[in-house]
Amino acid sequence: MPRGLIHSESDDVCVVTTDVQKGEEVLCAYLEKPASHVMLKSLDDIPLGHKIALRDIKAGEKVLKYGRVIGIATKDVMKGQHVHVHNLRSLRWGRR
């Protein structure tokens, strides 16, 4: 059963739908293609509603969610790591 959702095929992150513990396997399903999914091993504890990286992301790279840029990675993020304010600078509200 999926424990995360990927909003768009171009997304770099999956939104977890349950609390996830470090070391757990997380099945993320694509909303656009429910039969398609990605299996990840969580490298961190990740709270419900937060994001897990679907790929390695380098510091300075744009991060996609909903098929749109939501922010810039402020440090390197490994596939399976928690993506949030500690490693992502939002581009919402004019912050650049």
C-alpha positions in Angstrom: 0.0 0.0 0.0 1.4 3.4 -0.9 2.7 5.6 1.9 3.4 8.6 -0.3 2.2 10.4 -3.4 4.0 11.9 -6.3 1.9 14.6 -7.9 3.6 14.8 -11.3 6.0 12.6 -13.3 8.6 15.4 -13.3 8.6 15.8 -9.5 11.8 15.4 -7.4 9.9 14.7 -4.2 7.1 12.4 -2.8 4.7 13.6 -0.1 4.4 11.0 2.6 0.9 10.2 3.8 2.0 8.6 7.1 4.8 9.2 9.5 7.9 7.5 8.2 10.7 6.2 10.4 14.4 6.2 9.3 15.2 2.9 7.5 11.6 2.1 6.5 10.7 1.3 2.9 8.3 3.9 1.4 6.1 3.1 -1.6 5.3 6.3 -3.5 2.5 6.2 -6.1 2.1 8.6 -9.0 -1.2 10.4 -8.9 -1.3 10.7 -12.7 -0.5 7.0 -13.1 -1.6 5.1 -10.0 -0.3 1.8 -11.3 3.2 3.4 -11.4 5.2 3.7 -8.2 8.7 4.2 -6.7 10.1 2.3 -3.7 12.5 4.3 -1.5 14.4 3.6 1.7 14.0 6.5 4.1 17.2 8.0 5.4 15.5 10.1 8.0 12.3 10.2 10.1 9.8 12.1 8.0 6.5 13.4 9.4 3.1 13.1 7.7 2.8 15.6 4.9 6.5 16.3 4.5 8.6 15.4 1.4 11.1 12.6 0.7 13.6 13.0 -2.1 13.1 10.8 -5.2 16.6 11.4 -6.5 19.9 12.9 -5.4 19.6 16.7 -5.5 22.7 18.9 -5.5 22.9 22.2 -3.6 21.7 25.0 -5.7 19.4 22.9 -7.9 15.8 23.7 -8.3 13.3 21.2 -6.7 10.1 20.3 -8.4 6.7 19.4 -6.9 3.4 19.5 -8.8 5.6 19.7 -11.9 6.7 23.2 -10.8 9.7 24.6 -9.0 9.0 25.0 -5.3 12.5 25.9 -4.1 16.2 25.6 -4.3 18.2 23.0 -2.4 20.4 24.8 0.1 22.6 21.7 0.6 23.1 18.3 -1.1 20.1 16.0 -0.5 20.4 12.3 -1.0 17.6 10.1 -2.5 15.4 9.0 0.5 16.2 12.1 2.7 13.7 14.4 4.3 13.2 17.6 2.2 12.0 20.6 4.2 13.1 24.0 5.4 16.5 22.7 6.7 17.6 21.9 3.1 15.2 23.7 0.8 14.7 27.5 0.4 11.2 28.3 -0.8 10.5 30.4 -3.8 7.0 31.2 -2.7 6.0 34.8 -1.6 8.8 36.3 -3.7 11.7 34.8 -1.8 14.5 34.2 -4.3 
